[in-house]
């Protein structure tokens, strides 16, 4: 798996269920979203536009994705809106398709152009680290099954850890997910006990 | 970080918040538990007892942990009880403290002696794979902060993916967690948009 293959495997429609743990408050907030992902090839005009915005040579981009989402979180206030679109462009390091830069159309967390550093780890997960002026986000995405994408992320603000977020994302662009139906009642499954 | 250091860092009292995603049903169930972990050294009699139970030379164990927990899940039925204790013994491979076997007192998922295979990955997380007769569990634990332990796990039954579980665990054996207090209102923090 390289970065581009990750985006290609992500293409399609997904139902995302999110739990955000507000760590200093020991409180968790849940939410859900519908996500649509289109893989974009290197020739797509949206890819070269983002490269130009970041002053990166478009010839170094191998492709990317267009993502749109529409969701809601439990603690949302009236004016909160969890919908939007974004375009990513993938620029691998010269000698390694397993790591490089991820350019983004705009940062939703800060209004500055956003460049994240990604690599594919030894467990075939995509790890993405994005540093902003006042915070740093560490995200890890992986596919335990072709129709299930999981992610775990943490946000550090001014050096302190503020949130941990988990998403389970299930493909909905097929008549039936191929994950096996089992009864919901099951014994505790962690090695750790709980 | 090696396996023993992971257990040593885990010692203490923790508040665990869990979300279990029942993937074929696209439903999520939440729960919580109080967890107590004691690191055990290699000389502890509980360590050698587990080794003998698994017919492993106790001299190859480097230590382990005693864990107790008491929790509840949202969909619990009256007779369900999420409390218990367990002892683990860590037996690293001969030439590598970064990987090896994790022996457990008893399996809660199947009533057979349980041996998991662990390794510390390049992100300093402990990955543990436990194969049972009819299922396989993949668990990953990591510390984004010394007082915060996260984990993500998936269960495959008969080859089909059945659940994905996330836990955020916050240390409670200190007057105050050192995670920084911030306001709960924050912009969307994922690179991915949602």
Interface residues (C-beta under 8 A of the other chain):
Chain A: X15 X16 X17 X18 X19 X21 X22 X23 X24 X25 X26 X27 X28 X29 X30 X33 X35 X67 X68 X69 X71 X75 X77 X82 X84 X85 X86 X88 X102 X104 X108 X109 X114 X116 X121 X122 X123 X127 X128 X130 X135 X137 X138 X139 X140 X141 X144 X145 X148 X150 X151 X152 X153 X154 X155 X156 X157 X158 X159 X160 X161 X162 X163 X164 X165 X166 X168 X170 X177 X178 X179 X180 X181 X182 X184 X185 X186 X187 X188 X189 X190 X191 X192 X193 X194
Chain B: X15 X16 X17 X18 X19 X21 X22 X23 X24 X25 X26 X27 X28 X29 X30 X33 X35 X67 X68 X69 X71 X75 X77 X82 X84 X85 X86 X88 X102 X104 X108 X109 X114 X116 X121 X122 X123 X127 X128 X130 X135 X137 X138 X139 X140 X141 X144 X145 X148 X150 X151 X152 X153 X154 X155 X156 X157 X158 X159 X160 X161 X162 X163 X164 X165 X166 X168 X170 X177 X178 X179 X180 X181 X182 X184 X185 X186 X187 X188 X189 X190 X191 X192 X193 X194
